[in-house]
Amino acid sequence: MHSSPERLLSTNWQKYWQEIQGAAPTDLAIGQTTLTGLSTNGLEAFVTYHNQRIATLLKAAPKAWSDLSSKLRNLKIPTRQEFAELRTDPYGKLSVPAHLRGKARLQESWQKWVFSVPPLSVLYRDFARKKPIPVYLPESAQAKHGLLLGQTGSGKSELLKALIMRDVMQARLHGQQGGRKRAVVLIEPTGNLSRDVAKQAIFWVDYLERQTQGEESNLILFDPMLAADEGLYPSFNPFDRQGRTLSPTQIDSQAQFLTAGFLAMLNSGVELSLHQSTLLHPLIVLLIAAENSTFEDLVALLRGDDRILCQNAHLLPAQHRQFLTTRLYHKSFDRTRASLETKLTSLLNFDVFRRVICQQKSSFDLQKVLDDGKTLIVSLPKGAIGAEVSSCIGRLFLASILAVAFGRSQIAPAERVPVHVYLDEAHNFLGDPRTVPETLAEARQFQLRLFLAQQYLGQNIDHDMRRAIVSNTNVKIVGKSTVATAKAMSTEMRTSADSFHNLRPGQFVVQCGSRPALTCQVFDTYLGQKTQMKPAQWCELRKSFICDYYRKSTGHPDPNGVGDDSQFHEDVAASHVPEHENPEAGDPPPRDGFDLDDFHDPSVGNWGGAA
C-alpha cells in the first residue's frame, strides 16, 4: 500500500500528465511547464481530471481502506464554482468543507486561492516543484496539422528543429521495436535550419548502422549549394515516373497537383484564369505519360514545337488528345500560351533552376522516400539561389508530395506511412488560397501532416489564406510575436492575451485541439551544436550525399550537348527582324501584371511609361 494518499496521486507523474494531455505512451515531450505556469483554463482542466481520478480511486478502494478513502476525499481540489460560492457566502451558510475555505475571502482569483489551501498546496510543495510538468504534442493531435508563429529571436527555428528531431527519434524508436515508420520532410528557404538538422549526430549513427547492413542512409539532403562549387547539383524532375507504369487516373491526379503548383508559382497568388489551367493540365498529363520529358519540353510545346506531342499523342486519353491536337495552337489560346511561355522561360534564365529542375532523371524516387519512412531535407536558401527560384522549387516539391500522398487512395489506411511535412516561412510555398482549406482537410485522411511556420499571423498571405490556415490547423504554437498576432491568437486559442506577454526565447503558448493552452518552456536538447556530429563525420556524410544524389550539370540537359556557336549566332541574327517588317509582331505586353489572357485589361500598365 502507498504510504499516503498524496503519494498515491503523485505516483507516475509523467503518465498522469500524458493522460491529461491525451498523449500516447510513445509520444515524446517537447518541453515543460509548472502548475503555476498553467493558464486558468489549463489549471481548471487539471483540477477536473484530478478530482475525477480521486473519484475513480474511491470507487475501486476496498471497504477496509476507509481511513485512506477519507483522506482521499480531503484531497479534492476546490473548483471555480466552489470558490464563487465562498465569495458570495460570507456567513458560511453553504455546505463547503471547512478545509477548503482557507483564505478564500482574501484572494481575488480562484487560481491564487487554489495554491493557498490543501491539497494542491501540499502537492505543489512536495512534488510539483521537484517534478516539472511535461508538455506533449500528441501525434493524434498533430495528424490534423499544426501552426507555429514566432518572430526573430523567439526560438522558432530551434522549436522546429526539436519537433523534427522528435519525429526522427520516434521513427527510429518504432523501427527498433518493429512499430510504425514515418517519413519526415523539411522545406525551408534559409539553409541554416537545414544544415543544423542534417548535422545531428543521430544521422551519423544511423548512417554507420545502415552502411554495415549495406543500406542507403535514412537522410537525404537536397541542397543546390552543397556542392555547387564542384559543379554538382541534385536534380528533381516533377514529371519523372521513375519507371513506374501509372494508370490514366493516377496520371490525371498527379497532373492536377502539378498544375496547381505550376500556376501558383507562376502567378504568385494572383487569381488563376480558366484559360491557364485548361491549357496546362493536358500538357502536364502528356509530359507525365511520355518518357524522359522535362520542364524544357513544356516550354518547347508552348513555343510551338509539337514533336513530343506527335510522338506521344497515343498515350493520352481521347479528350486530352483531341484538345491538344486541335486547340493547343488555336488563336483563342495565343495570348495564354504566350503568357505561360514567357513566364516559364524566365525561370529557365535562372542557372540553379535550370540545373536542378530540367534534368531527365531525379536524384531520388520521392514516392519511395516517403513510403520507406526516410527523412528528406529540402534546403532552398534565398540568399544563394534567389527568392523566386527558392519559392518555385519548394512549390514543386510540395505539389509532388501532395500528389504522392493523395495517390494512396488504393492503399488501406492502416498501411499508409505517416508523412510529417514542415514548412518554414510557409507563405513561400503555399499555393492557391482557394485550394488550401480543401487540401488541409483531406490530407490527414492520407496520413499527410503539415506543420506551417511563420514569423507572424498572415505573413505575406491574404485574409482568405490566413483564415484557411487558422481554421484547419489543430495544433497552435505561439512564441514572442507581434501585438496583432497575440490579440488574434488569444481569441483562436481561447486564452488570455496576457499569456503572450513577456514570453522569453524558447517559451511558447501551446494548444492541441480543444484542450486548454499551456505556456511551455521548450527543451534545449538540440540547442546550438551540442548534439551535432563532429566535423570529420559531417565531411564523410556530406560525401555520401554527393555520391548518391548529386551529379554534374552544365545547365544544358540536352543529351546532344551545346550546339555549335556559329549556328547559335545565325539563329540570333535571324530573330532580329525589324518590327515594321514583321507581320506577326503585335503590341508589346503590358508592364504590370504581365498576363496576356483574353481577360486582361490592356489599359492596365504601359510598356514605355508609368502605369
C-alpha positions as CSV (number, residue, x, y, z in Angstrom):
1,M,0.0,0.0,0.0
2,H,1.1,3.5,-0.7
3,S,2.4,5.4,2.3
4,S,0.0,8.3,1.8
5,P,-2.8,9.4,-0.5
6,E,-0.6,12.3,-1.7
7,R,2.0,9.7,-2.8
8,L,-0.8,7.7,-4.4
9,L,-1.8,10.6,-6.6
10,S,1.8,11.7,-7.4
11,T,2.9,8.3,-8.5
12,N,3.6,8.0,-12.2
13,W,3.6,11.8,-12.6
14,Q,4.6,11.6,-16.3
15,K,1.8,9.2,-17.1
16,Y,-0.6,11.4,-15.2
17,W,0.1,14.3,-17.5
18,Q,0.2,12.2,-20.6
19,E,-3.4,11.2,-19.9
20,I,-4.4,14.8,-19.2
21,Q,-3.0,16.0,-22.5
22,G,-4.2,13.0,-24.4
23,A,-0.7,11.8,-25.3
24,A,0.2,8.2,-26.0
25,P,3.0,6.4,-24.2
26,T,5.2,6.6,-27.3
27,D,4.8,10.4,-27.6
28,L,7.8,12.4,-26.6
29,A,7.5,15.6,-24.6
30,I,8.7,18.8,-26.3
31,G,9.1,21.0,-23.2
32,Q,7.8,21.5,-19.7
33,T,5.8,23.8,-17.5
34,T,4.7,24.0,-13.9
35,L,1.3,24.1,-12.1
36,T,1.7,27.8,-11.5
37,G,2.5,28.3,-15.2
38,L,-0.8,26.9,-16.3
39,S,-3.4,29.2,-17.6
40,T,-6.7,29.4,-15.7
41,N,-8.3,27.1,-18.2
42,G,-5.4,24.8,-18.0
43,L,-5.5,24.6,-14.2
44,E,-9.2,24.1,-14.4
45,A,-8.7,21.1,-16.7
46,F,-6.1,19.7,-14.3
47,V,-8.5,20.2,-11.3
48,T,-11.3,18.4,-13.2
49,Y,-9.0,15.5,-14.1
50,H,-7.5,15.3,-10.6
51,N,-11.0,15.2,-9.0
52,Q,-12.1,12.5,-11.5
53,R,-9.1,10.5,-10.6
54,I,-9.9,10.7,-6.9
55,A,-13.4,9.5,-7.6
56,T,-12.1,6.6,-9.6
57,L,-9.7,5.6,-6.8
58,L,-12.5,5.9,-4.2
59,K,-14.8,3.7,-6.3
60,A,-12.1,1.0,-6.6
61,A,-10.9,1.2,-2.9
62,P,-11.9,-1.8,-0.7
63,K,-14.0,-1.1,2.4
64,A,-11.1,-1.9,4.6
65,W,-9.3,1.2,3.3
66,S,-11.8,3.5,5.0
67,D,-9.0,5.7,6.5
68,L,-7.3,6.1,3.1
69,S,-10.6,6.8,1.5
70,S,-11.4,9.5,4.0
71,K,-8.0,11.1,3.3
72,L,-8.5,10.9,-0.5
73,R,-11.8,12.8,-0.1
74,N,-10.0,15.6,1.6
75,L,-7.6,15.8,-1.3
76,K,-10.3,17.0,-3.6
77,I,-9.2,20.3,-5.1
78,P,-11.8,23.2,-5.0
79,T,-13.4,24.2,-8.2
80,R,-14.1,27.6,-9.6
81,Q,-17.8,27.1,-8.7
82,E,-16.9,26.4,-5.1
83,F,-14.7,29.5,-5.0
84,A,-17.6,31.6,-6.3
85,E,-19.9,30.1,-3.6
86,L,-17.4,31.0,-0.9
87,R,-17.1,34.6,-2.2
88,T,-20.8,35.1,-2.1
89,D,-21.4,33.3,1.2
90,P,-19.7,35.4,3.9
91,Y,-21.7,33.8,6.7
92,G,-20.9,30.2,5.8
93,K,-24.4,29.0,5.2
94,L,-23.3,26.9,2.2
95,S,-22.0,23.3,2.9
96,V,-18.5,23.9,1.7
97,P,-15.9,21.8,3.7
98,A,-14.0,23.9,6.2
99,H,-10.6,22.9,4.9
100,L,-11.4,24.4,1.6
101,R,-12.3,27.8,3.0
102,G,-8.7,28.8,3.6
103,K,-8.1,32.4,2.5
104,A,-10.9,32.5,0.0
105,R,-12.2,35.8,1.2
106,L,-8.7,37.3,1.0
107,Q,-8.0,36.1,-2.5
108,E,-9.1,37.9,-5.7
109,S,-8.8,35.0,-8.1
110,W,-9.7,31.3,-8.0
111,Q,-6.2,30.4,-9.3
112,K,-4.4,32.1,-6.4
113,W,-6.8,30.6,-3.9
114,V,-6.2,27.1,-5.2
115,F,-2.5,27.4,-4.3
116,S,-3.3,28.7,-0.8
117,V,-5.2,25.7,0.5
118,P,-4.7,22.0,0.7
119,P,-4.3,19.7,-1.1
120,L,-2.8,21.5,-4.1
121,S,-0.5,23.5,-1.9
122,V,0.8,20.2,-0.4
123,L,1.2,18.6,-3.8
124,Y,2.8,21.7,-5.2
125,R,5.3,22.0,-2.4
126,D,6.2,18.3,-2.2
127,F,6.0,17.2,-5.8
128,A,5.3,19.8,-8.5
129,R,8.3,22.0,-7.6
130,K,10.6,18.9,-8.0
131,K,8.8,17.4,-11.0
132,P,8.0,19.9,-13.8
133,I,5.0,19.1,-15.9
134,P,6.0,17.6,-19.3
135,V,4.2,19.2,-22.3
136,Y,3.3,17.0,-25.2
137,L,2.2,17.4,-28.8
138,P,0.2,14.1,-29.2
139,E,0.7,12.5,-32.6
140,S,-3.1,12.1,-32.8
141,A,-3.4,15.9,-32.5
142,Q,-0.7,16.7,-35.0
143,A,-2.4,14.4,-37.5
144,K,-4.7,17.4,-38.1
145,H,-1.8,19.8,-39.0
146,G,-0.1,22.5,-37.0
147,L,0.8,26.2,-37.0
148,L,3.8,27.8,-35.4
149,L,4.2,31.6,-35.0
150,G,7.2,33.4,-33.6
151,Q,9.2,36.4,-34.6
152,T,13.0,36.6,-34.9
153,G,14.6,35.7,-31.6
154,S,11.6,33.8,-30.3
155,G,13.3,30.4,-30.7
156,K,11.0,29.4,-33.6
157,S,13.8,27.7,-35.6
158,E,15.0,25.8,-32.5
159,L,11.5,24.6,-31.8
160,L,11.1,23.4,-35.4
161,K,14.4,21.6,-35.1
162,A,13.2,20.0,-31.8
163,L,9.9,18.9,-33.4
164,I,11.7,17.4,-36.5
165,M,14.1,15.5,-34.3
166,R,11.3,14.3,-32.1
167,D,9.7,12.7,-35.2
168,V,13.0,11.3,-36.3
169,M,13.6,9.8,-32.9
170,Q,10.1,8.3,-32.7
171,A,10.5,6.8,-36.1
172,R,13.8,5.3,-35.1
173,L,12.3,4.0,-31.8
174,H,9.4,2.5,-33.7
175,G,11.8,0.9,-36.2
176,Q,13.8,-0.7,-33.5
177,Q,10.7,-2.1,-31.8
178,G,9.1,-3.2,-35.1
179,G,6.5,-0.4,-34.9
180,R,5.1,2.0,-37.4
181,K,7.6,4.0,-39.5
182,R,7.1,7.7,-40.6
183,A,8.6,10.0,-43.2
184,V,9.8,13.5,-42.2
185,V,10.2,16.3,-44.7
186,L,11.6,19.8,-44.1
187,I,11.3,22.5,-46.8
188,E,12.8,25.9,-45.8
189,P,14.2,29.0,-47.5
190,T,17.2,30.0,-45.5
191,G,19.5,27.0,-45.4
192,N,20.5,27.4,-41.8
193,L,17.9,25.2,-40.3
194,S,18.5,22.5,-42.9
195,R,22.2,22.3,-42.1
196,D,21.5,22.3,-38.3
197,V,19.1,19.3,-38.7
198,A,21.3,17.4,-41.1
199,K,24.3,17.7,-38.8
200,Q,22.6,16.0,-35.9
201,A,24.7,13.1,-34.5
202,I,21.8,10.6,-34.7
203,F,22.0,10.7,-38.5
204,W,25.7,9.8,-38.3
205,V,24.8,6.8,-36.1
206,D,22.1,5.8,-38.5
207,Y,24.5,6.1,-41.4
208,L,27.0,3.8,-39.8
209,E,24.3,1.2,-38.9
210,R,22.9,1.2,-42.4
211,Q,26.3,1.1,-44.0
212,T,27.1,-2.0,-42.1
213,Q,23.9,-3.5,-43.4
214,G,24.6,-2.4,-47.0
215,E,21.6,0.1,-47.0
216,E,21.3,3.7,-48.0
217,S,21.3,6.4,-45.4
218,N,17.9,7.3,-43.9
219,L,18.7,11.0,-44.5
220,I,18.5,12.8,-47.9
221,L,19.8,16.4,-48.1
222,F,18.6,18.2,-51.2
223,D,20.7,21.4,-51.2
224,P,21.6,23.1,-54.6
225,M,24.5,24.8,-52.9
226,L,26.0,21.8,-51.0
227,A,28.4,21.0,-53.9
228,A,27.8,23.9,-56.3
229,D,31.5,24.9,-56.2
230,E,32.3,21.4,-57.6
231,G,29.7,21.7,-60.3
232,L,27.5,19.1,-58.7
233,Y,23.7,19.5,-58.1
234,P,20.8,17.4,-57.0
235,S,18.0,17.1,-59.5
236,F,14.3,16.9,-59.2
237,N,12.1,16.3,-62.3
238,P,8.4,16.6,-61.3
239,F,7.5,14.6,-64.5
240,D,9.8,11.7,-63.7
241,R,7.7,8.5,-63.2
242,Q,10.8,6.6,-62.0
243,G,9.9,3.8,-64.4
244,R,6.5,3.2,-62.9
245,T,3.5,2.3,-65.0
246,L,0.7,4.7,-64.0
247,S,-2.9,4.3,-64.8
248,P,-4.7,7.2,-66.6
249,T,-6.4,8.1,-63.3
250,Q,-3.1,8.2,-61.4
251,I,-1.5,10.4,-64.1
252,D,-4.5,12.7,-64.1
253,S,-4.4,13.0,-60.3
254,Q,-0.7,13.8,-60.3
255,A,-1.2,16.3,-63.1
256,Q,-3.9,18.2,-61.1
257,F,-1.5,18.8,-58.2
258,L,1.4,19.8,-60.5
259,T,-0.9,22.1,-62.5
260,A,-1.9,23.8,-59.2
261,G,1.8,24.0,-58.2
262,F,2.9,25.5,-61.6
263,L,0.1,28.0,-61.6
264,A,0.8,29.1,-58.0
265,M,4.5,29.6,-58.7
266,L,3.8,31.5,-62.0
267,N,1.1,33.7,-60.7
268,S,2.3,34.2,-57.1
269,G,-1.1,34.2,-55.6
270,V,-2.9,36.1,-58.4
271,E,-6.2,34.6,-59.3
272,L,-5.7,32.0,-62.0
273,S,-7.6,32.2,-65.3
274,L,-9.6,29.3,-66.7
275,H,-7.6,29.5,-69.9
276,Q,-4.3,28.9,-68.0
277,S,-5.5,25.8,-66.1
278,T,-7.3,24.5,-69.2
279,L,-4.1,24.7,-71.2
280,L,-1.6,23.5,-68.6
281,H,-3.4,20.4,-67.3
282,P,-3.4,18.3,-70.6
283,L,0.2,19.4,-71.3
284,I,1.3,18.1,-67.9
285,V,-0.6,14.9,-68.5
286,L,1.3,14.5,-71.7
287,L,4.7,15.1,-70.0
288,I,4.0,12.6,-67.2
289,A,2.8,10.0,-69.7
290,A,5.8,10.5,-72.0
291,E,9.2,9.0,-71.1
292,N,12.1,11.3,-70.1
293,S,10.1,14.5,-70.5
294,T,11.4,17.7,-68.8
295,F,10.5,21.2,-67.9
296,E,12.1,22.4,-71.1
297,D,9.7,20.2,-73.1
298,L,6.8,22.1,-71.6
299,V,8.4,25.4,-72.7
300,A,9.0,23.9,-76.2
301,L,5.3,22.9,-76.5
302,L,4.2,26.4,-75.6
303,R,6.7,27.8,-78.2
304,G,5.2,25.7,-81.0
305,D,7.5,22.7,-81.0
306,D,5.0,19.9,-81.1
307,R,7.4,17.0,-81.6
308,I,6.8,15.4,-78.2
309,L,3.1,15.7,-78.8
310,C,3.3,14.0,-82.2
311,Q,5.4,11.2,-80.7
312,N,3.3,10.6,-77.6
313,A,-0.3,11.6,-78.5
314,H,-1.3,7.9,-78.5
315,L,-0.6,7.8,-74.7
316,L,-3.2,10.5,-74.0
317,P,-6.9,10.0,-73.1
318,A,-9.1,10.8,-76.1
319,Q,-10.3,14.1,-74.6
320,H,-6.8,15.4,-74.0
321,R,-5.6,14.2,-77.3
322,Q,-8.4,15.9,-79.2
323,F,-7.9,19.1,-77.2
324,L,-4.1,19.3,-77.8
325,T,-4.2,18.4,-81.4
326,T,-7.0,20.9,-82.3
327,R,-6.8,23.7,-79.7
328,L,-3.3,24.0,-78.4
329,Y,-2.2,26.3,-81.2
330,H,-5.6,27.8,-81.9
331,K,-5.7,31.6,-81.9
332,S,-8.1,31.6,-78.9
333,F,-5.2,30.4,-76.8
334,D,-2.5,32.5,-78.3
335,R,-2.4,35.0,-75.5
336,T,-2.5,32.5,-72.8
337,R,0.2,30.3,-74.4
338,A,2.4,33.3,-74.9
339,S,2.0,34.4,-71.3
340,L,2.8,31.0,-69.9
341,E,5.8,30.6,-72.3
342,T,7.2,33.9,-71.2
343,K,6.9,33.2,-67.5
344,L,8.3,29.7,-67.8
345,T,11.2,30.9,-70.0
346,S,12.0,33.5,-67.3
347,L,12.6,30.6,-64.9
348,L,14.9,28.9,-67.3
349,N,17.0,32.1,-67.2
350,F,17.9,31.2,-63.6
351,D,21.0,29.0,-63.6
352,V,20.2,27.0,-60.5
353,F,16.6,26.3,-61.5
354,R,17.8,25.0,-64.9
355,R,20.4,22.8,-63.4
356,V,18.1,21.3,-60.7
357,I,14.7,21.0,-62.4
358,C,15.5,20.5,-66.1
359,Q,17.2,17.1,-65.8
360,Q,15.5,14.0,-67.2
361,K,16.0,11.9,-64.0
362,S,15.5,12.9,-60.4
363,S,18.2,12.2,-57.9
364,F,15.9,10.1,-55.9
365,D,12.4,8.4,-56.0
366,L,10.2,10.7,-54.0
367,Q,7.4,8.2,-53.6
368,K,9.9,5.5,-52.3
369,V,11.4,8.0,-49.9
370,L,8.0,8.7,-48.3
371,D,6.9,5.1,-48.4
372,D,10.1,3.9,-46.8
373,G,9.8,6.5,-43.9
374,K,13.0,8.4,-44.7
375,T,13.9,12.0,-43.7
376,L,14.1,14.4,-46.6
377,I,15.6,17.9,-46.1
378,V,15.0,20.4,-48.9
379,S,17.3,23.4,-48.4
380,L,16.4,26.4,-50.7
381,P,18.5,29.3,-49.4
382,K,17.1,32.5,-50.9
383,G,20.3,34.4,-50.4
384,A,22.2,31.9,-52.7
385,I,19.7,30.8,-55.3
386,G,17.2,33.7,-55.3
387,A,13.8,34.2,-53.8
388,E,11.9,33.3,-56.9
389,V,13.9,30.1,-57.6
390,S,13.5,29.1,-53.9
391,S,9.8,29.6,-53.9
392,C,9.2,27.8,-57.2
393,I,11.3,24.7,-56.4
394,G,9.6,24.5,-53.0
395,R,6.2,24.7,-54.5
396,L,7.0,21.9,-57.0
397,F,8.2,19.7,-54.1
398,L,5.1,20.4,-52.1
399,A,2.8,19.7,-55.1
400,S,4.7,16.4,-55.8
401,I,4.4,15.4,-52.1
402,L,0.6,16.1,-52.2
403,A,0.3,14.0,-55.4
404,V,2.1,11.1,-53.7
405,A,0.0,11.3,-50.6
406,F,-3.3,11.7,-52.3
407,G,-2.4,8.8,-54.7
408,R,-2.7,6.4,-51.7
409,S,-6.4,6.0,-52.1
410,Q,-6.0,2.4,-53.1
411,I,-3.8,1.6,-50.0
412,A,-5.5,0.6,-46.8
413,P,-5.5,3.4,-44.2
414,A,-3.6,1.3,-41.7
415,E,-0.8,0.7,-44.3
416,R,-0.3,4.4,-45.2
417,V,3.0,5.7,-43.8
418,P,2.6,9.0,-42.0
419,V,4.4,11.9,-43.7
420,H,5.2,14.9,-41.5
421,V,6.0,17.9,-43.7
422,Y,7.5,21.0,-42.0
423,L,7.3,24.3,-44.0
424,D,9.4,27.1,-42.5
425,E,8.3,30.5,-43.8
426,A,5.4,28.6,-45.2
427,H,4.0,31.5,-47.2
428,N,6.8,31.0,-49.7
429,F,5.5,27.6,-50.7
430,L,1.7,27.6,-50.3
431,G,-0.4,27.6,-53.4
432,D,-3.9,28.9,-54.4
433,P,-5.7,30.1,-51.2
434,R,-8.9,28.6,-52.7
435,T,-7.5,25.1,-52.5
436,V,-5.7,25.3,-49.2
437,P,-8.7,24.5,-47.0
438,E,-9.6,21.5,-49.1
439,T,-6.0,20.3,-49.1
440,L,-5.6,20.6,-45.3
441,A,-9.0,19.0,-44.7
442,E,-8.4,16.0,-46.9
443,A,-4.6,15.5,-46.4
444,R,-5.0,14.0,-43.0
445,Q,-7.1,11.1,-44.5
446,F,-3.9,10.1,-46.4
447,Q,-1.6,10.4,-43.3
448,L,-0.1,13.7,-44.5
449,R,0.6,16.1,-41.6
450,L,1.6,19.6,-42.5
451,F,3.2,21.9,-39.9
452,L,3.4,25.6,-41.1
453,A,5.7,28.1,-39.5
454,Q,5.6,31.9,-39.9
455,Q,7.0,34.9,-38.1
456,Y,3.6,36.4,-37.6
457,L,0.0,35.6,-38.4
458,G,-0.9,36.4,-42.0
459,Q,2.7,37.0,-43.1
460,N,2.6,37.7,-46.9
461,I,-0.7,36.0,-47.4
462,D,-4.2,37.3,-47.9
463,H,-7.1,37.2,-45.5
464,D,-8.7,34.0,-47.0
465,M,-5.4,32.1,-46.8
466,R,-4.9,33.2,-43.2
467,R,-8.5,32.1,-42.3
468,A,-7.9,28.8,-44.0
469,I,-4.7,28.1,-42.1
470,V,-6.0,29.0,-38.7
471,S,-9.3,27.1,-39.2
472,N,-7.6,23.9,-40.4
473,T,-4.7,23.5,-38.0
474,N,-5.4,21.6,-34.8
475,V,-2.1,22.3,-33.1
476,K,-1.3,26.0,-32.5
477,I,2.0,27.3,-31.0
478,V,2.8,30.9,-30.5
479,G,6.0,32.5,-29.2
480,K,7.2,36.0,-28.9
481,S,5.3,37.8,-31.7
482,T,3.6,41.0,-32.7
483,V,0.7,42.6,-30.7
484,A,-1.7,41.9,-33.6
485,T,-0.7,38.2,-33.6
486,A,-1.1,37.9,-29.8
487,K,-4.5,39.5,-29.9
488,A,-5.8,37.4,-32.8
489,M,-4.4,34.1,-31.5
490,S,-5.6,34.7,-27.9
491,T,-9.1,34.6,-29.4
492,E,-8.4,31.5,-31.5
493,M,-6.7,29.6,-28.6
494,R,-9.3,30.7,-26.1
495,T,-6.8,32.1,-23.6
496,S,-5.9,35.5,-22.2
497,A,-3.8,37.8,-24.3
498,D,-1.6,38.2,-21.2
499,S,-0.4,34.7,-21.8
500,F,1.6,36.0,-24.8
501,H,3.2,38.9,-23.0
502,N,6.8,38.7,-21.7
503,L,7.5,35.4,-23.4
504,R,11.2,34.7,-23.3
505,P,13.1,33.0,-26.1
506,G,12.2,29.3,-26.0
507,Q,8.8,29.9,-24.3
508,F,5.6,29.2,-26.3
509,V,1.9,29.1,-25.7
510,V,0.8,25.6,-26.9
511,Q,-2.7,24.4,-27.6
512,C,-3.8,21.0,-29.0
513,G,-7.3,20.9,-30.3
514,S,-9.9,22.0,-27.8
515,R,-7.6,21.4,-24.8
516,P,-6.6,24.4,-22.7
517,A,-3.5,26.3,-23.8
518,L,-0.2,25.8,-21.8
519,T,2.8,28.0,-21.5
520,C,5.7,25.8,-22.3
521,Q,9.5,26.2,-22.0
522,V,10.9,24.1,-24.8
523,F,13.6,21.7,-24.0
524,D,17.1,22.9,-25.1
525,T,18.2,19.4,-26.0
526,Y,19.1,20.4,-29.6
527,L,20.1,24.0,-28.9
528,G,23.3,25.1,-30.6
529,Q,25.8,22.5,-31.6
530,K,25.9,20.2,-28.6
531,T,24.1,17.3,-30.4
532,Q,25.8,17.7,-33.7
533,M,28.2,15.3,-35.2
534,K,31.9,16.1,-35.4
535,P,33.3,18.0,-38.5
536,A,35.1,14.9,-39.8
537,Q,31.9,12.9,-39.6
538,W,29.9,15.6,-41.3
539,C,32.5,15.7,-44.1
540,E,32.1,12.0,-44.7
541,L,28.3,12.1,-44.6
542,R,28.4,15.1,-47.0
543,K,30.5,13.0,-49.4
544,S,27.9,10.2,-49.2
545,F,25.1,12.6,-50.1
546,I,27.1,13.9,-53.1
547,C,27.9,10.4,-54.2
548,D,24.3,9.2,-54.0
549,Y,22.3,12.2,-55.1
550,Y,24.4,14.8,-56.8
551,R,25.7,14.9,-60.4
552,K,27.5,17.0,-62.9
553,S,25.2,19.6,-64.6
554,T,26.1,22.1,-67.2
555,G,22.7,23.6,-67.1
556,H,22.0,22.2,-70.6
557,P,20.3,18.9,-70.1
558,D,20.1,18.2,-73.9
559,P,21.9,14.9,-74.3
560,N,23.5,16.2,-77.5
561,G,25.2,18.9,-75.6
562,V,25.6,22.6,-76.5
563,G,25.3,23.3,-80.2
564,D,27.9,25.0,-82.5
565,D,28.3,28.7,-81.7
566,S,28.0,29.6,-85.4
567,Q,24.5,28.1,-85.6
568,F,23.6,30.0,-82.4
569,H,24.7,33.3,-83.9
570,E,22.8,32.6,-87.1
571,D,19.6,31.9,-85.1
572,V,20.1,35.1,-83.2
573,A,20.7,37.1,-86.3
574,A,17.6,35.6,-87.9
575,S,15.5,36.6,-85.0
576,H,16.3,40.3,-85.3
577,V,13.6,41.3,-87.8
578,P,12.7,45.0,-87.8
579,E,9.3,45.4,-86.1
580,H,7.8,47.2,-89.1
581,E,8.7,44.3,-91.4
582,N,7.4,41.6,-89.1
583,P,3.7,40.9,-89.8
584,E,3.3,38.8,-86.7
585,A,4.5,41.5,-84.3
586,G,1.7,42.7,-82.1
587,D,1.5,45.2,-79.3
588,P,4.1,44.7,-76.6
589,P,2.9,43.1,-73.4
590,P,1.7,45.4,-70.6
591,R,4.4,46.0,-67.9
592,D,2.2,45.4,-64.9
593,G,0.5,42.1,-64.3
594,F,2.2,40.6,-67.4
595,D,-0.8,38.4,-68.0
596,L,-1.8,38.1,-71.7
597,D,-5.0,36.2,-71.2
598,D,-8.2,37.1,-73.1
599,F,-9.5,38.6,-69.9
600,H,-6.6,41.0,-69.5
601,D,-7.4,44.7,-69.5
602,P,-5.0,46.4,-71.9
603,S,-5.4,49.7,-70.1
604,V,-3.5,48.4,-67.1
605,G,0.1,49.3,-67.4
606,N,2.1,50.7,-70.3
607,W,5.3,49.2,-71.7
608,G,7.1,52.5,-72.2
609,G,5.8,54.8,-69.4
610,A,4.2,54.8,-66.0
611,A,1.2,52.7,-65.4
